[in-house]
Amino acid sequence: MAIKVVLILFIIGLGMFYINTNNYNPFMPSGFGPVIAGSATVFFAVFGYDAMSTAAEEAKDGKKHMPKAIVLSLIIAMLLYVAATLVLTGMQNYKDIDPKAGFASAFNSVGLPVIATIISVFAVLSILTVMLTFLLGVTRVWFSMSRDGLLPGWFAKTDRHGTPQRVTWIGGIASAFLAGVFPIKAVADLTNIGILAAFVVVCLSVIIFRYKRPDAPRTFRLPLMPLVPAFGVLASAFLMLQLHWETWLRFVVWLIVGLVIYFSYGRKHSLMNPNSPRHQELADMHRPLS
């Protein structure tokens, strides 16, 4: 991660000397609409910070450090993204930027092919670290759902180091298959709409839970209730509406599959269900001996 930040700072620091301000005119040639539509796709690049919350159980004093880490990471990432984008569009006209290798093409255009090659190499390495971050989030959520009975307990088994090895292998193989078969934009859009839908559900749940269970103990307390979660619902739903209808179709199919799994298995075996086999098993374990 430190290498990636240093590389971005290097790109910004070097690229700013090759900015041609004429490339900023017009600044938004197609208006504000495409900017919003693009943000729904670029969302794929930033929601990984939410994956940090899935590792809260493994963090030291997560209650104190986790919220600060997420907020500071988002602020730093936003500043770096904006600065890097301004440098990119200033170095090369937006019509000439290669969408597959934007910064490499920009540095090539100003006569720095060696720098362009270095950027390309580190871009591939950076993608690997991003994939590992996403896999961490997927495996931890999958593990937690299995441990809580929403999915078969077989997935919650860990190795001697306490790592959910089974779901890690399955998630890694499935990710490699999807990356090798489907276009990256289709996979990114499907991931985006799924995460945005999850944000909508989480924000609504925060509001409902605060009013339904106001006295329940809370590890984290959200400020400005209910304005923050309400804004989260509206913003996430708005970004979802910017995605293509094909993405919505795929999302609905996967949503139906998930609901079938939940109502056929998860609802019956959840630890929240007092009649579930797992709940009864735990109750028997803690029942005092006569």
HELIX and SHEET records of a PDB file:
HELIX    1   1 ALA A    2  GLY A   15  1                                  14    
HELIX    2   2 MET A   16  TYR A   18  5                                   3    
HELIX    3   3 THR A   21  TYR A   24  5                                   4    
HELIX    4   4 GLY A   33  VAL A   42  1                                  10    
HELIX    5   5 PHE A   43  ALA A   45  5                                   3    
HELIX    6   6 PHE A   47  GLU A   58  5                                  12    
HELIX    7   7 GLY A   62  MET A   91  1                                  30    
HELIX    8   8 GLY A  102  SER A  109  1                                   8    
HELIX    9   9 PRO A  113  ARG A  147  1                                  35    
HELIX   10  10 GLY A  153  ALA A  156  5                                   4    
HELIX   11  11 GLN A  165  VAL A  181  1                                  17    
HELIX   12  12 ILE A  184  LYS A  212  1                                  29    
HELIX   13  13 LEU A  227  MET A  240  1                                  14    
HELIX   14  14 TRP A  245  ILE A  261  1                                  17    
HELIX   15  15 TYR A  262  GLY A  266  3                                   5    
HELIX   16  16 ARG A  267  HIS A  269  1                                   3    
HELIX   17  17 PRO A  277  HIS A  286  1                                  10    
END                                                                             
